[in-house]
Amino acid sequence: MKKIAPRIALGLRIKELRVARGMTQEELADRTGFFRTYMSRLETGAANPTFDALLVLATALDVQPAALFEQPEMGSPKRARATTGSSRGRVSK
């Protein structure tokens, strides 16, 4: 099994949990109070979340914090569909 960087694994796991709950990045951002762009950076491994941020994410995803560190499935999770028309972190035209 190929080893992946810890932040990438964490990001994949967050996305996996989010999609399993049928949430978009925007919906998870609303639940956490984070910007959607930060959620994107977390899921791609570009951001290094604090311990406090991990606790907020775990609560929003309704999992124990340790669940965030379980090995993600290697396939890319499917996208969740938006249920609202609002967008955080996007520029309106």
C-alpha positions, 0 to 999 in steps of 0.5 A: 500500500502506498504511503500518503502524506498525513495532511493529504490523508486527513483531507481525504478522510474529512472529504470522505466523512463529509460526502458520506453524510451528503454534505457539500463543502459549503454546508460543512463550512456553515456547520463549522463557521469556517470559510468554504475556501478553507474547507477546500484547502483542508480537503486537499491537504493544503491547510494544516488545521489546529487541534481546535479546528479538528475538534470543530470538524469532528463535532460538525461531522458528528464523529469522535475526533479519532475518526478523522485519523482513520485511514481513508479509502484510496478512491476519491469520494463522490461529490455531494450535491448542494441543497442551498443556493448560498455560497461561502467563499465564492465571488458573485458575478 
